[in-house]
């Protein structure tokens, strides 16, 4: 069993190695916002008052957003929550108030505090909220070596109170939003600045505050992710499809499902689950009866589109081989690592060596290896090591693949040594 990390130092806690709390009393549950539940902002006049209030407030601005993942198409925000000293809390309906650029201008000089910012920043940008300075409490927890970085877990551990999480996966697109959902949403930002302050103190004590600032700045400056060239290749279970024509069925069914989901504003998984696409790709049904024998296709919504699914499958039947997708996903990176031992045994040995070196550093600094250095940069380093040997060559490679200065400082030397050791064997 892995050691539990001490919440103050980010190192294994010898007094509590397995995480059991013995007879400690359960932390108290937060039930109501301290200032009461604010009304939902759903018109321009109310929004203007919130803009004025938050513009005249002080200190960081806690921000959260609720989406309807699993219910609606896309990742738009259906509720935006904020809190700032001197302004209190605000709950904004971004469907009724889709332009928050005035609020963005009012808090432009403030640090925004989010938990797992990478999840919320895209939907916040859609409504005009973009941080200039950021504190990400989840990312801070990872840098400190916390094993559980969900908001509820971190709040309980750091602040000694509990958040109710039973509404985390509800359909936030419904209107009106129930009062208990709104209370849940308001409490998420109620304690965010307190959590931020406690984590900043821990980061400073651990000597990681400058690392965290570099990470936060990188998150703010990172450009939006480019759309995947072949998003259908992310279909769960696609590894079970062994031939090009089956891959063609996955591609065509995925595309048809996406079109229907977009038109109906429904999560694609509610139109047709991934498992059904994979089963159809392996069975290649030719008739409606054969298709609906695959259970998910007989469900009401999927059954409505049986002609569409059959047409997609039949398109693939008549498709010339040149139009079928290739088995390997496109990209400029190395092949999957499970193939390295056969394709390039030397690269496989390099990968093993650099991963071992990273694991040693990660243990020393008490954080996950994926936060110490991005896995893609590690794979690329092992597959195609820099032409210039030594620390300088490794450092240049890492910077080219978006490693932050603190990451280069911590890893370039040990990785160069690991590569030299393998090349000398």
N, C-alpha and C positions, 0 to 999 in steps of 0.2 A: 504493500500500500504506500502511495507517495506521501511524503511528509506534508503536513499543513504548514503554510507559511505564516510567520508572525506578522500581524497587521501593522506593526510599527516599523519593522526592519525589512520586511520582505524576505526573510530567511526562515528556514525550518525552525519551528517552535519546539524545543526539547521538552517543555512542560506539557505539550499537547500534540504529540506526534501523529495521532490518527484523526484529529479533528473532532473528537467527542467532547461534549461540553459538560459531561458529568451531571451534576444536579443543579447546574446554573438555571435560574428562572428564565422563562421565555421572555424575549424582548417585548416591550409594549407595542401594540399595534396602533399606527396612526389612523384615525377614523375621520377626522374633519379638518379642513384647512383652518389655520389659526385665525384668519380674518373672515371666516365664513366663505361660502362658495360664491364666486363672482358670477354675474349673469353672462351668458354667451354673447359675444360681440357679433352682431349679424346685420349691421347697417353702417353706412358711412359716417353718420353723426357720432355714433358710439365709438367707432374706430378712431375718429379724429380726437376724441377725448383721451383714449388710451395712448395715442401717439404723443399727445402733449404730456401726459403723466409719465410715460416711460422716458421721454426726452429730458424731463426735469429730475428724474431719479438719479441714483448714484450707485457706483460699483458695477460688478458683473451682472449680466442678464442671463438668467436660467431659461433655456428653451427646450421644448420637446414637441414632437408632432405625432399624431395618431393616423395611421393609414388603414386601409381595409384589405390588407394582404389576405389572399385566399378567398376573397369575396368579389372584388372588383378588378377590372383590367388595369394594369399599370400600378404605379406606386405613388399616386398623388396623395397629398395631405387632406384629411377630412376634419382635423382639429389641430390648432396650433396653440400651445400653452406657453406662457411667459411669466416670469416673476423678477422684480428688481426692487432693491431697497428704495423706499420713498414712493414707489408706485404700486406696490402690492402685486397681486396676480391678475392675469387676464387670460380668458379662454376665447379664442377667435375662430369663427366658422369661416374657413377659406373658400367654401363654396359660395357663401353670401358675400364675402369680402375677398375676392381673389387677388387683389393687388395690395401687397403690404410694403411697397417701396417707400412710402412715407414713414412707416415705422422703422424700416431699415435705415433711412437717413437720420432719424431721431436718435438711434442707438449706435451710429456708425463708429463712434470712438470707444465704445464699451467692448469688453471681452464677453463673448457668448460662451455659456457653459452648456454642453450637451453630453449625453451619455451615448456612446457608440455613434459618433457624429457621422461616420461614413454612411449610416443607414438613413439619416434624416436630412443631410445637407442637400441631396438632389431634389427632394420634394419641397424643401424650404426655398431653394433657389427658384423653383417654378412660381412661387408666389412673391418673389422679390426680396427674400431675406438671405443675406450672404455675410458671414462673419469676416471681419478684418483681423480679429484676434480670437483665439479659441482656447478653451480648456476642455479636453475630452476626459470625463471621469472614468470611462471604461478603459481607454488607452493608458491612463495613469495607473489603473489597477494592474494592467498587464505588465507595465514597466516595473512595478513594484513586486511582481511575482505572485499576485493573487491567483489562486487556482479557480475561483468562481468570480466572474466579473459581471454577472447580471446585476442590474440596478438594485433589485431587492436584496440580493446577497450582500452586496457591498454596503448598502445603507445599514443593514443589520449589524454587519461586522464593524464598521467604522463609527457609526453614530449610535448604535445600540437601540434602534427602533426598527419596527417592521412596516413594510408597505404591503397592502393587499394587492395581489397580482391576478385576481380571478377574471379581470376584464381585459387582459393584455391581448387576447386573440379574438375579440368580438368584431362585429361589422360596424366600423365607425362611420360608414356612409349613411346609416339610418337617420331619419329625422322625424320627430325631435329626439335628441340624445337623452337617454335616461339620466336622472339625477345621480344615481350611484356611479354611473360611468364617468360623469363629469367630476365627481368628487375624486375618483381614482386618478383622473387626468390632472387635476389641480394639485394633488399631493405629490405627483412625480416631480413637479418643479418646485414645490414648497421646500424641499430639503436639498436641492441640487447644489446651491451655493455653499451650504454648510458642508456638504460632502467634498466639494471642490477645495475649500479651505483646509480641511483635514488632510486631504491627499497631497496638497501642495506642501504642507509641513512634513509629511512622510517622505516625499520626494527629496526635499531639501536635506533631511536627516540621512537619507540613503545615498546622497551625492548624485542624484539622478534628475534634479530639477532642470538643469540645462539640457539634458537629453530629452526630457519631456517637452521643453519649449521648442526644440528643433522638430520633434515629431508633430506637435500641434501646428507649427508654421507650415510644415510640409503638407498636412491635410488641407489647410486653407488654400495653399497655392496649387495643389494638384489639379490638373485640368479634368474636365468631365471624362468619364470612361467612354471610349469609342464603342459603338455597338459591335457585338461579336459578328464575324463574317458568316458563320454558320451556327446560329443559336440553337437549331434543332439538334445539334450534336450533344447538347447538355441534357437530352431526354434521359431520365433515370432508367437504368437497365439496358442502355444501348450496347453495352459490351456483349450482350447475349445475341446480338444480330451479327451473323457470321459472313454474310455475302453482300455484294453491292446492290442487288435488287431489293433485298430486305432493308438496306440503308435508304434506298430510294423511297420505300414505303414510309419509313420513319419521317423522312424529309417532307413528303407530300401530305401525310396526315397531320404532322406538326403545323405546317403552313395553313392548312384548311382550318384546323382547330384555332389557330391564332387569329385568323380572319373573322371567324364566328365570334370568338371571345371579344375581340375589339368592337365589332358591330353591336354586340349586346351589352358591353361593359360588364363582363363577367370574368372572373379569374379563369384562365385556360383549364386548370385542373378540374374546375366544376363542369366544364363542357365535356371533357374527356380526360381521364387520368393517364399519366405516362404509361402505366402498366398495360393499358388497353392498346396503346400504339405499338408497344413492343410485341405484344402477343399477336396482333394483326400482322406485323412485319415478319414474324416467324411462321405463321400459319397460312398467310396469303389467301384469305377467304375470297371465293369467287361469286357468292350469292348473298342476298340479304339474310337468308336463313343461316348460312355459315357464319356471317359476320355477327349477327345477334346471338349466336350460340356462345360468343365471347361475352361473358356476363356484363362488363361495363357498357357495351354497346346496346344492351337491352334496356338500360336505364332511360327514363323519360326524355331528358334533354338530348342525350346522345342518340337515342332512337329516332328522334325527329330529323336528324341529319344523316340517316343511313345512306340515302342516295349520294350525298356529298362524299362520304367516306369510301363508298364503293367506286365512285368515279376517280377518286385520288389513287386508290389501289390499282385500278385498271390502267390509269395513265402510266404507271410504272411497268406494268406487264408489257406494254407496247413500246417502251422506251429503248432506244438503241444503247448499247453499252457505253458509248462515249458520253452520253448524257447522265449516266448514273454517277452517284457520288463515290469518290475514292474512300477506301477504308480509313486512311490516316487523316486526322484533322489538319487543316492548313495552319501554317504558322512558321515563324522564323526561329523558333526555339529548338532546344534539343528534343530528341524522341523521349517517350515515356521511360523512366528510369528502370522499369522492370525488364527492358530489352537491352540494357547497356552491357550486361555480362557477355551476351552473344555478339553484339555488334561491335563493341569496343571495350575489351576487358581492361585496358589501361585507364580509360575514362571511369569505369566502374570502381577501380581501385582508388582513383583520385577522389571520387565522390564519397567513398567510405572514409577516406582520410579527412576530408574537409568537414564532413558531418561530425566526426569524432572530435575534431578540434573545436567546432562550434558548441557541441554539447558540453565540453569542459568549460568554455567561457560562460555559457548560459548558466551553468551551475554556480560558477563563481559570482556572477552578477545577479543571480536569482530572477531569471525571467525566461519565458519560452523562447526557443531558438528562432521561431518565426518572427518574433519581435526584435530579436538581436540582429537578424539579417533576413531579407526577403528570400524565400525558397527559390524563386526564379533566378535570382542573382547567384545563388549557390550552385544550382544545376548548370547554369551557363559557365561558371568558373571552372567546374570540374570537366565539362564536356569539351570546352575549348579554352584552355588556360592562356593567359596573356603572353604575347610574344616576348615582352620585356620581363625577364625573371625578377624575383625578389619582391620586397614589400612595395616598392613604388609601382611595379606593374600590377600587382593585385589591387592596390589602392585605386589606381586609375580605372581598372575594370569595375570595381564596386561603385565608384562615382558615376561611371557611364550607365550603370543599371540602378540608379536612383538611391543608392545608400546615402544616409545622412552622415555629416562629419563625425558624430559621436560613434556611429556604427563602424566607419572606416578606422577610426582610432582604436577601437576595441578589438577588431577582427583581422585587419590586414596583415599584421605581423604573424600571428599564429597560423593563418591560412597559408601564407607564403612558406612558412616552415613545413607545414603539412604537405604542400605540393612538392617542395624540394626533397623531402624525405621519400615520397613515393617515386619520384623520378630517378632517385639514386638507388632504388632497390634492384 
